[in-house]
Each structure stands twice: as structure tokens, then as C-alpha cells.
Amino acid sequence: MRRLLAALALALCAHGASAATQAFPLDRVRLQGGPFLDAQATDLHYLLALNPERLLAPFRREAGLPVPVPSYGNWESGGLDGHMGGHYLSALALMWAATGDAEVGQRLDHFVAELKRCQDAIGTGYLGGIPDGAKAWDEIARGRLKVDSFSVNGRWVPWYNLHKLFAGLRDAWLQAGNADAKAMLVRFSDWALRLTAPLSDAQMQDMLRAEHGGMNEVLADVAEMTDDPRYLALARRFSHQALLRPLAAGEDRLTGLHANTQIPKVIGFARIAQIAGEDEGRRAAQFFWRTVVEKRSVAIGGNSVKEHFHPAEDFRPMLDEVEGPETCNSYNMLKLTALLQHESPEVASYADFYERSLYNHILASQHPGEGGFVYFTPMRPQHYRVYSQVDQGMWCCVGSGLESHARHGEFIYAHDGDALYVNLFVASTLDWRERGLHITQSTRFPDEPRTRLTVEDAGRFALKIRYPGWVAPGALTLKLNGRWIAVKARPDEFIELRRAWAAGDHVDVELPMRTTLEPMPGLKNYVAVLHGPIALAAATPQPGETLTFRADDSRMGHIPQGTVCPQEAAPVFVSNRADFVRRFRPVPGQPLTFTAPGLIQGGKGDGDLRLIPFFRLHDSRYMLYWPRSTKARQSLLRAELARAEAARLALDAITIDQVAPGEQQPESDHGFAGEGVESGIAPGGRWRHARQWFGYALNDPKAEARTLRLSFAKGDAGRRFGLVVNGRRIAEIELARPDTPDEIYARDFALPADLERRPDGRLDLKFVAAPGSIAGGLYGLRLLR
């Protein structure tokens, strides 16, 4: 019965969609042996290790019901309470569809039933774990809005939080056929309609300045599920015009924006356009995709530094910082890519990007043994990743990771009428139930550059096989039942075989993989190595060093905080030839493993370095982007790197704590609060100011701090405000216009020797505006030894 309901739900959702192709329901595809089946099994183990009662605790608390066990810590007790429950519900639904596992199905039914108890107890249709959410939502309904980039009325991204639960209920219905979940989702959507009805369009747009996940997408889904236009109208109201309009006009205004705030909005633009047949959202989504993929992404398919889009013409922060691409970004970029590919199925470059990100970022972000998930993937030479632990890390990338590895089967195939598209080369079986056909794909890709497609039943249809962009023109070959077939297609197209198929017919596809170098955008002297679509990397452990690769439960535990290795000490590709790809030698008997004799120089143990798929490299420092040079310039290169890093590393060495004003995670990590606050982006970077006050809580556990270094902009000259530390006013600041060439400058403020210190080492800072003036703008804040 559950499978019948799930099939009906997906059929209803697909009805009326204008997509050129449709994905197969996840329960029609079963993974076979290979890296994705392994990742799915690892994810299943992690999913079942989570305690559903602890994930239900925030919802029970807010509903006034008994809470028999406490909630998880970390983000689940830090203001984003309940967000993991929404992810968990989606992951259960996806995993049930992907595997049919009975325990997963039981968990899902129990979780939905307990959430229903909470929704019924509240009685308004609302459901959530946001601390004191009733008060916050009542204020919003009355039009009393205090909005910042990561808060509404003092609550940490409340719509983002609720979106996870909206999506979880949707998935429980669409993927698992849970009828209660659908009814709860409709009640929840009706609550959202009533709540926002009194708000003007201007108030709605003001509220959308705060991160709100994919509320527009999920409400569009509800509109399609119910055939009720009210929900589509609300989805449009949840579409952020400040992003939609410039994107639709072909304008890239992404620099400085929080990356994963924007991607779900764009998915919603595309989804609304798909349902309503509109052009504006489609143009916006396509332009955004091209901009991010072609101008703002690195070799693994990921994007952003410290969660934000850096300037498209300056990728140096990607090499300097340890907070590289965020996994949630790629999770959402894959959702957007799939949506666009179904709209334009003949554009094989969508599948090329999907494949690259899937292998090199998503697959690489899961620990193959313990199943922990990665938040940031550093591109910085010789840094490393840290992984969540099942009872500790409750970050967004854990939630999206739980979902990602349950949905590996959903993009492999698609269909349009009598055409079957093969997008990915993944060992799997397909049940094309509507046509009475079963297809088996047998492959060890990427370890072997080939795949076989076997038709198990007779039937007439067109088989469309992707010609990947990474295969050279004319290099891909096909055999049908052992006989060569001429291939007229070119890279980034689909090869079509239309015929009456007999049971047992098989197609063999050879996919020759080449080793290529891909420069960091704008930095041609840094290259990544790819073999076919697979990014290669080398482990570079430092002798005598012990690192912790498991994140703890601290607020900053998701960031790999170990010592950074100086860039001038990193291994270098050294060759006098412009093209030295032929120096890479495969290691016999070890698939996708290469050495590079004489090419890699410098570093420690460079002669023993082997390049392997990045998705197989874990628990180690690594090289993914390599500096390259000639023999004559090698010493000059190292000297240049040393000079560039010296001042920055020296500053990092004396920094105890720091905040990036106006950036979501750094501010929430440091207890941001304020009245009359605003933030924005200027050529000099992100800023924060307030017409009343704003402040942070800094960490100085050893009471070492002696100085505050604050960064300001010349353009704010004349502003006056007080600096208060632990309740004591230590300085009156009037911003000047110093004679420096840079727009942004720094000023140091000494902490009084007799400053009262708190037992936990916390320093509470406040910037208080003078009458008639503004506190800030603050562009940077460091606490120095």
C-alpha cells in the first residue's frame, strides 16, 4: 500500500508539469555494487544511529508536550532547534524509496505520527522547534518585523528552519506515500497563508532579506500537489525580487552574498517557472547556473569561501582560506541542475556538471567508514577536512548529507515519451514500469572506462546515451550486441539508438578517460588534475603530526582549525614543458592511481606521492590544487608565496578570535545582537552598523587578549560611537579619513589591564552609537594576544 500511495503522489506531482523529461521515481532505480551503493549503505547506518526521540524534542517542547529525552546539542540547541528533524524526515523518505528498508519505513511512520501529535496540540497548523516560536510568529503576523540577514525578530533564520520541515513532510508524502504527512503539509501551508496575509509585499520582501531556504520551491510543490493556486501565489510572494530581477536581466550581483542563501531561492524561481510556464524565473535560473558553474566554481564543482561568493575575478581566497566550498551549496546546485536538465534534456553539459560535483564534492564529503559529513572542503594546499560524529555535529551539511546519499539513484535515468535518457554511468537497475521494461547497467566506472546497458524485456523505444564532455571527439565507441555502431554525436550531446529491442540486447559503451589539468580560475599557475571527470589528489601527511579529523560539538567544530602549512612549503609541479600531462603514469593494478616521476618537487616525501580520486582520500592533509613552475622559476615562486603569506600568517598567529561582520555564520557563532542594525556589501567587503547598538561575544579562554583590531572604511568618516567591553566603556571612537591608499584601514584598541574578566573567558563587545550618529560600519574584528 505504501508503494502504491507513493507512486500516486509522484504521479500527481508530475501531472501538468511542462518539463521535457521526467525523473523516474526513486523506488524504480536500485543501485548495484560500486561507490554509490557503498555511500548509500554508510548513510543508512548513520541515519539509523540517530535517536528520533532527541530529534523530536524541540517540537514536543514548543507544542507543550512532555519531553522524555533532551534534544541534541550543537545547532539543535543553539537557536536552529528542529532543523535537523526536517532533514531527517526527508532522508528517511528518500532512503525508504531507495532501499525499501523496513526499519526506515517504521521510523518514518513513527516520526510523522509524533509530529502530528505536536501539530494537533498547537492547533493552528503550525509546527516547529524554534525556541519560543509562537511569540516570534505572532509579532510577524502583526507586521512587527526586525529583520537581518540571518534573523527575523531575534530568531535564527526561522523560515530557513521551517523550510526543512515543509520539505520533510513533502518528501514523506511524495517518496513514501504517507497520507498524514500530506494532510499536515497542507495545514502547515494554510498556517503560512494566514500568517503572511496581513503583510504587504514590501514587508514580505523585507522579511526575505533573512535566509529562508527554499520556501518558494516547496510552496510551489504544494500548489501542484493540491491544484490550489493560493499556494502558488504564496510561493511567488516568497520569491526574493532583489535576487530574481537582476538574474533575469542577466546581471551578476552575487559577489559578497551568502552562497547557500541564494541557491535555494533560484531553485524556487525555476520550479515556479516550470509549473506556471513563466519565462522570468527560467531566465534567472539559467543565468545563475551558468554564472556559478562557469565563473564561480572550482574543480570539484563546489563554490564559495567562508560560505560567501568571492569576486569572480579573484579566486585567491580559495587558496588562502581553510573554509572552502560548503557541501550544502553543491547539494542545492545538484537540485537546480537536475531541474534545468529536465527542462532542456539535450544539454548534456548539465549532466557533466552533475557528475563532476557528485563524485568530487558530494561523494568526497562522506567518511567511508563512520559516515561523518564534511562542512567545508579546503582548496588550500596541504589542509584537511573534519567530519561530523553522529551524536554531535548537527550542522546544515549533516542534514543535507543525510539526504544526498539516499538520492543517488534519482538522476541516473530520465524519460520523455518513448525515450530513455542515460545521464550517468552508475551500476544500477531500472524498472520502467509504465512500458513494462527493465534495464540493467553493469559498470565499474570510474575504475574502468566503460559501461554495459542490457535490455531485459522486448519493446520499442529510443535509448539516449550521454556523450560526456570529458571524452575526446570521436573517441567514444559503441557496440550493439557485439557489433560496432557508428557514433555521429559529439561531446555534450546524446547518442540515440531507436529500435525494437529484444530481451537480452545489450549496448557496450567505451568512455576513454584523459588526464587533464584545470587551472584555478584567474590563477593559471595553480592547477587541479582530473582523469575524465574525477579530480585527483595526493595525501600529504606531515611527519610527527597528529591531527583530529572528527569534529567536536563546539559551535566552530565544523571548521578544520589545525595549523596551516605555509604555501611555499607545498609540493610543486616543476617542468620546463608547457604540457606535462604525459608525466603522469598509471600504477598497474591500482585503478585511478597515478605517480608523476620527476614532476612533483618540494614538500615532504614528494617522491612517494600518489594521486588518487579525491573521493577516496580521507583523514589526511592533501594537495588538490598544485602550484606549477619551471625549474628556473621554482625558487622565485616559493619566495613570492612566502612574501604573500608572511604578514597574514603572522597576524593569524596572534589572533585569538575574530568575526567577519555581516556574515551569517561568524556572527551567529559569536552571539550577535543589536538594535537598529543593518549590514551590506561595499567594494571593501561586508560591513555591519547600527543606529543604536550591536555587539558580539568573543572567546578568550586563557585571558591572553590585549588588543582589539577593528577595520573601518574611509567613507564612514565622522561617525561617532562608544566601544564597550564587559560592560565597561573603554573608548570613544570618531572615524577619521586616514591618509592611506586603501579604502579599508585598521585601528587597534588596547584592553585595560584591570578589565574585569569573566570565568569562561568571554568578552562581550558592544558598539553604541552616539546621539545622531551610527555605530560602525565595522568591516573586521580581531582579538589579538
N, C-alpha and C positions, 0 to 999 in steps of 0.2 A: 504493500500500500504506500509506504514512504516513497519508493522509487516512482510509482505512478503519479503521486502528488508533485514530486519534484519535476518530473517530465512535463506535467501540465503547467506548472509555474513557469518553467523556462519557455514553453511554447506560447503562453500568454504574453510574456515579456517580449518575445521576438515578434509578435503579431504587430503589423503596421510599421515596423522599423524599415528605414529606407536603405539600410546597408546593402552593399553589393554582394557581400558574402556574410555568412554567419558562422560563428564558432560552434563546434559541437559541444553539447552538454558535457561537463567534466566526467560524468559517470560513463560516458561512451568510450573513453580512452583509458587504457591501462598501460602503465609503464612496465617495461621489461628490464632485464639486467643492464646496469650502467650507472653513471654518476647521478642521474636524476632520481632513479629508483632508490639509490642509497641515501640521497638527501631527503627524500620523502620519508623513508623509514626512520632516519635520525630525527626528523621533525616530529613524527608520530610519537616517538619515545619521549621527546621533550614536552610535547603537548599533554601527554597523559601524566607526566610528572608534576604538572601544575595542579594546585589544590583549588578546585572550583569554589569551595566554600570561602576561601580567602578572597577570591576574585569577586564573589557576591557580596562581601561585607560592606563595601561603600554604598551599594544600592539598598541593602537592608537598613543601614543606618539612616539614610536620607528618607526612607519610607516609614521610619518609626517602628520597624520590626526588630525582634531580638537578633543580636549579632553573636552567634555562638563562637566564632573564631575571628581573630583580628584580620584586617586586610594586610596585604603585602606592604612592604616599606618602599623606599625609593620614590619614584614618581607617583606610585599608587597611594602614598600618604603625604604627598607634598603639594597638593592642590589640583593635580590631574587625576584624582581618585575616580576610578571606574573606566578610564580609557582602555585599560588592558582587558577588561571584561568584554568590551565590544570587539576588539581584535580576536579574543579567544573564541567568541561565538562564531565569527566569520571563519576562523581557522578550523573549528570543529565541523562546520557545514562543508567547507571545501574538502577537508580530509575525509569526511564520510563519503562525499561524492566520488573522490579519487580512489578510495580503497574499499568502501563498504564495510569498514571495521565496526563490529557490533558494539564494542565498548565506547567508541567515539559517538555512535548514534545514541546510546544511552546517556552519555554525558550531555549531549546536545539537548535532548528532551528534558533532562533534569534542569539544565541551566535556563532554558526558556521558561519552564514551569515556575521556577523560583523568581525569575524576573517578572513574570506575570503576577505573582503574589505581591511584589513590590509596586507594580503599576496599579494594581487594583487597590492596594492600601492607600496610595496617594489620591487616586480617584479622579484626577484631572486629565489623564492621558500622558502626563509627564512621567519620565523615568530617567534617573541619572544618579551618579555618585558624587557630583560636585558638592564640596562642602558648603552647607547652608545655601543650597541652590535655590530653594523656594524664595528666599528673600531677594536674591540677585535677579531671578526671573520676574518677580513682582515689580521690581524697580524698572526693569526693561519695559514691561507692559505699560507702565505709567509714563514712558518716554523719558525717564531719568537715566541718561547714558553718560558714563565716564569711560571712554574708550582709548586704549593704547594698542600698540602693535601686537601685544601678547596678553591683553587683559580686557575684560568688559566688567565694569563695576567691581573691580578688585578681584575677580575670579580669573584664574589662569586659563586662557583660551577656551571658554566654555562651549562655544559652538563646535570647535575642533573636537573637544571631548565627546559631545553628544553625537557628532557625525559617526564616530566609531560604533556606537550602539545602533544608530539608524542602519548603518551598513551591515552590522551583525544580524539584525532582525531580517533585513532584506535577504541576506545570504542564507539564513536558516530556512526561509521560505523557498527561494529560487533553487538552491542547491540540494536541500534536504526535504522539501515539501512539508515543513512544519506549519500547519494551518494557524496555530496560535500565534506564531511569530508574525504572520501576515496581518492578523487582526490587531496585534499590538502595534505593529508598524503604522497602520492606518490611524489608530488612536493617537499615537505619538505625533504623526504628521498633522492631525487635526489640532492638537495642542499647539504646535508651532504656528499653524494658521491663525488661531485665536490670539496667540501671544503677539504676533507681529502685525496683526491687522490695524491696530491704532497707530503704528509708526508710519511716518511719512517716508517717501522714497529717499529724501535727504537723510533722515535718521537711519534708515536701513543701510545706506551707503557708508555712513559714518561708522556704524557698527561693524561693517565688513573690513574696516581697517585692521581689526584684530584677526589673527589667523582663525579660520573657520572650517578647515578641512574641505571636503567635497560635498558640502550641504546642497549645492545646486545640482550636482550629479545624482545624489540619492533621492532627492525630491522629484527629479525628472523620472527616475526609475519608478517611484511610487505612482506618478501620473500615468505611466504606461501600464503598470500592473493593475490599476483601478479604472483606467479610461476616464479619469476625472481631471478636467482641465484646471481645476483650482490648484492642484499641486504643481502643475507646470508653470502656472503664473507665479507661485511662490518660489519655484526654482529660479525663475528669471529675476525675482527680487533679491535672491541670494547670489546673483552674478555681479561680481565687483567691476563696476564700469571703469574705474581708474586703471584696471589692467586690460579689460576687454577692448576698450576703444582704441588705444594705441596699437595693440597687437593686430586688430582687424585692419588698421590703417598701414600695417607693415612697419611699425616703429619699434625698435628695440630700446626699451627703457628699463631693462632688467638689472643693470649694474647696481649693486648695493642692496637689492631686495633679498629677503629671506626666501631661499630657493623652494623649499618644500611647502611654503605657504602658497606659492603661485601655481605649482603643477596641478594639484587637485582642482583648483579653480578652472584651469584650462580644460581638464577632463570634463568638467561640468559644461563648459561652453560647447565642447564638441558633442556631448550627449544631448543637450537641448537642441542643437542644430540638427542632429540625426533624427530626433523624434519629430521636430516641428518642420523640418525641411527648410531651415533658415540658412542664410549664407554668412552672416556676420560671425557667428561662433565658429563656423567651419574655417573661415579665413584666419581668424585669430589662432585657432588651434594649429593649423598647418604652419603658419608663420612662426609660432612659438617653437614647434617641434624642429623646424629647420634651423632656427637660430640656436637653440640649445644643443642640438646634435652636431651641427656643422661648425659652430663657432665657440661653444662654451663647454665642451666635453673633452675628457681625456681618453686614453687608450682602453681603459676598462669599461667605458661607456658612462661613467659617473660624472658628476658635476658639482661645483661649489666648493668653497673653502670656508671653514667655520660656519657652515650652513648657508652662506650668502653667495650670490653671484658676484664674482670679482669682475673688473673690467675685461671685456672680451679680448682686448689687445694686450693684456698683461697677465700672463699665467705664472709669473714669478712667485706669487703667494702659494701656488700649488706645490712648489718645490721647497719653499721656506717653512711653511707651517706643518704641524702634525695633524691638524684637524682637516683631513682631506675629504673627498666625496662622501656624502652621507648616504647610507644604504636606502633609507626611505625615499630619497629622490629617485633612485633607479627603479624601485618598486613602482612608484607612480608613473615614471616615464614609460615603463613597460605597459601599464594600463592604457596610457594615452596612445602609445604606438599601436597596440592591438586594435583600439577603436578606429584609428586612422587607416590602418591596413585593411580592415573590413570594409571601410568606405571606398578605398582605392586598392583593390586586391592585386592589380597588375604591377604596382610599385613595389618591387622586391626589396628595395633599399630599406623599407620599414622592417622587413624580416631580418635583413642583415644587421641592423642596429639592435633589434630584439635579441638576436642570437649572441651578439658580442656582449651586451650588458648581462644577459642571463648567465653565460659561462663565467665571465671575468669579474663581475661585481656581485650578483645575487648568489651564485653558487659559491663564490670565494668568501662570502660573508658568513657562512655557517661552518662551525667547527665540525669536522667529520666524525669525531669521536664522541664528544659530550653534547654536541648540538648547540652550543652557545652561539650568540649572534653578535655581529660587529656593527658598531655605530659609524665611526669614522675609519676610512681606509686611507692612510697616508700615502701620498706620492713622493714624499720627501725621501731621498736616498738613505737607506740603512735605518729606517724607522720600522715600526711594527704595529700590529693590531692587538686589541684586547677584546675578550668575548664575555658575554653575559653568563651568569650562572642561574640556574632555573629558579632558585628561591630568592634571588637578589635583584638582578638588573630588570627594571620594569620600564625601559625606555621605549620610545616610539619605534625604534628599529627592531626591538624584540617583537613587538606586536605585528609589525608588517612582515618580519621574518617568519613568524608562525604561519602567516598566510601564504607567503611566497612559495615555500617548499611543499605546500599542499596543492598548488595550482600548476605544477609543471606540465600537466597534460593538456592544458586548455588552448595553447597556441600552435601545437604541432600540426594540426589539420584544420581546414575550414572548407565550407561547401557553398556552392551557388548553383541552384538548379541541379543539373546532372554533372557538374564539375567538382572534382575533389582537388583541393589545393594542399600540397605538402610544403609547409613552411620551414620545418625544422627536421634535422636528421637525428632522431631520438628513437631508441629501441622501444617499440610500443605496439599495441593492437588497437584497432578502431572498429567500433560497431556502428556502421552507418545504417541504423535500424530502418529508417524510412524507405531505403532502397533495398533492404534485405542483403546487404553486403558487409563483409568483414575483410579488413586489410591488416596485414602484419608487416611491420617494418623491422627488419633484422639488421643491426649495425653495432659496431664497436666504436663508432665515431665519438670523439675526435681522435682516438688512439689509432684508428685505421681510417683512411680517407675514402670510404665507400659506404653504400647502404643498399639493401635489397628490399623491394616492396613486393609483397605476394598477395594476389587477389584470391581470397578463399572461396568466393561464390561467383557464379556466372552473372553477367549483367552488362549493359551498355552505359558507359559514362566516359567522361574526359578526365584523365589523370594529369594534373598540372604540377610539375616539379620545379622548385625554385633553382635557378642558376645563380649561385652566390656571387656577390661582387668580388670576393677574395679568390675566386678561381679565374685563371687567365682566360682570355677569349680563345675559344676553340679547344680548350684543354679538357672540358667536361665531356665524358663519353657515356653512352647508354647502350645497354643490351636488353632486348626483349626476348625472353625465353632462350637466351644464349646467342641471339643474333644481333649484330651491330645495327643501331638505328642512327641515322644522320641527325645531328643536332644543329638546328638553324638558329636557336636562341643565343643571346649574348648575356654576359653578366648583368645582373639586376633585372632579369626577365624571368618568365616562367616557360618551361618546356611543356608543350601539350601533346599528350598521346590519347587520341579519341578513337575508341573501337568497341566492339563487342568482346568483352573479356570472358574467358573460360576459367573455371575453377582451377587453381594451381598456376595460372600465368604469373610470371614474375619479371620485374624490371630491376636490373643491376645498374647502379649509378656510381661512376668513378669521379671523385672530387679531389683532384690533385691539390695539395696544400703547399703554398710557397712561404718561405721565410722572408719577412719584410721588416723594414724599420719605419717607425712612425714618429716624426718629431713632435715634441710638445708644441702646441700652437704658439707661434711667435717666438719660440726658443729652439732654433734649428740645431743647436749643439747639445740638446737633450733628446734622447730617442728611447722609445719603447720597442721591444722586439715581439713580433707576432708571427705565429705559424698558422696559416689560414686565419680563422677568427680568434685564435687562442693567444692571449697575452702570456708571455713567458717571463719568469723572474728567477732570481737566484737568492738562496738563503745566505745571509752574511752574519752569522753569529759572531759576537766579539769575544775573544779569548778571556776566560776568567770572569765573565759577566753572568749574573743571574737575574733574569727578568721575570716579572709576574705577568702572565698573559691572561689571567682571569680577573675581570673587573670586580671590584668590591661593591658594596651597597651605598657608597658615598654619592653625594649629589654630582660630583665630577668624575665618577668612576668609569664612565664610558669613554673617557679620553685617555689615550696611551701617554702617560706622563713621565716615562723614563727619560734618561739622559739622551739628548740628541747627539748624533755623531756629526762632527764637522764635515761640511760638504767637500772640503778639499781633501779629506781622507778617504773619500769613496772611490771604489774601483772605476776605471775609465776605459772606454773603448779607444784603443790607440791604433791608428793605421794611417798610412800615407795615401791610401786609395780612398776615393770618394765613396765607392760602393764596395763594402767589405762583407756583404751578406754571405758570400761563399766561404767565409771563415768559420761559419757555424757548422759543426759536424754532429750528425745524429749519433747517439750512443746505441750500439747494437743491443737488441733485446730489451730496451727500455723506451717504450713509446713516448713521444713528445719530450724527449730529454736530449739536450744538446750541450756540447762543450764548444769553446772558441779558442783553440790553441794560439797563444801569442797575441790575441786581440785584447784580452782583459788584463790591465796592468794597474798596479797600485792596490791599496786596501790590504786586508789581511787574508791570506790564503787564496789570493786571486787565481793562482794556477789550478786550484781544485774546484773552482766554481762551476756549477752545472745549472743550466737554465731549464726549468720545468714549468708546466702550466701553473699560473698564479693561483688557480682554484685548488691546487694540491699543495700549496705552500702555506704552512701554518706554524704557529709557535716559534717564530724566528723573526729577527730583523731581515730585511730583504732589499734587493735592488730591482725596481720595476722600470724606472726611468734612469738612463745611464748618460753621464756626460761623455762626449766623444771629442777626440782631438787627433792631431798628427803628432808624430814623435817630436818634431821641432817645437810645437806649441804646448806640449803637455805640462811642462813646468810653469809656463805662463798662465795656463788655465787654472792650475792649482793655486797660484798666487792671487789671481783675480778672485777666485772663490773665497779664499781666506780673508782678503780685504773686505769683500762684501759681507761676510758673516761676522767679522770680529766685533763690531760695535753692537750688533743685535744680540749675539750670544753673550757678550759681557753684560748687557742690560738684563737679559733673561736670567743670568746667574745671580743677580742681586734682587730680582723680583720675587717677592713672597706671594703676592696675589695681584690680580688685575681684572679689570672689567672693560668690555668693549661697549660703550654707551650706545643705546638704541638697538642692540642686537638681542634677539629673544632669549636664547639660552644663557649667555653670560649674565644678562640682567636677572633673569629668574633664578639662576644659580646663586646670585648674591642678594637675594631678598629685596629686589627693587620695590620702592614705594614712593608715592608723591601725590601732590595736589596741583592741578593746573598744568599737567605735564604734556609735553609734545616731543616727538622725535622725527628725524628726517634724514635725507641724504643730500650732501653737498659735494662739490668736486674734491674736497679734502677728506671725505669719508662720512660715516654716520655720526649723528650728533644727538644729544639729549638736552633739553632745557625745561624750565618750569616757571610759570608766573607766580607761583607760591613757593613750593619746595620740592625737592626729590632727594633720594638717598639710597645707599647700599649698605650691606653688611659684608665687611671684608674679613678674611681669615688670617690671623697672626698667632698660630698656636704656641710658638716659642717666644713670643713677645720680643721679636727681633726688629720690628719695624721702627724706622727712624724718620722716614721721609715719604710724603705723598707727591707723586709726579702727575700733574694734571695737564692735559693738552687742550688748547683753545684755538680759535680762529681769529685772524686779524679783523675780519669783517664784523665781529661782535664787539669791537672796541666801545667802551663807555658803559657797558653793563656792570651792575654792582650787585654783589651778593656775599653772604657770610658762609664760612666753612665751619661746620660743627662736627666734632668727633667725640663720641661717647658722652654727648650732652654738653660738651664744653666748646664754646666758640673760640677757635684758635686763630682765625684770620678773617679780615675784611678784604675782599677781592674787588678790585676795579680793573676790568680788562683794558689793556692798552693796545697800541698798534706798533709792536716792536719792529726794529729795522732789521728784518731777516728776509731772505729771498723766498721762503716758503710761506704759504698761507696758514699752515698749522704750526704752532710753536708750543713748547712745553715750559711749565713753571714748577719749581719744587717748593714744597712747604714742609718745614720741619715739624715733627710731632714733639710736643713738650716733654721734657724728661720726666715731669711729675704727672703726666697724663694718667688718669685712673684707668687701669686695665681690667677687663672682665676675666673671670676664671677660665672661660673657654677660649680666650684669646681673640674674641670677636671685636672688631672695631666698627661701630655704627657711624656712618658718614651721612651728613645732611648738607645740602646746598640750599640756602634760604635766600630768596630774592629780597633785595632792598625795596622799600616802597617806590612804586612806579617803575621798577626795573624788572629784569629777568635773570634768573639763576642759570648760568651756562651761556652758550652751549658748550657742553663738555664733549670732547672728541676722543679722549683717552684717559685712563686712570690706572696708575700702578702704585702698589705699596712696596717700598724698597727697604732693604736692610741698611 
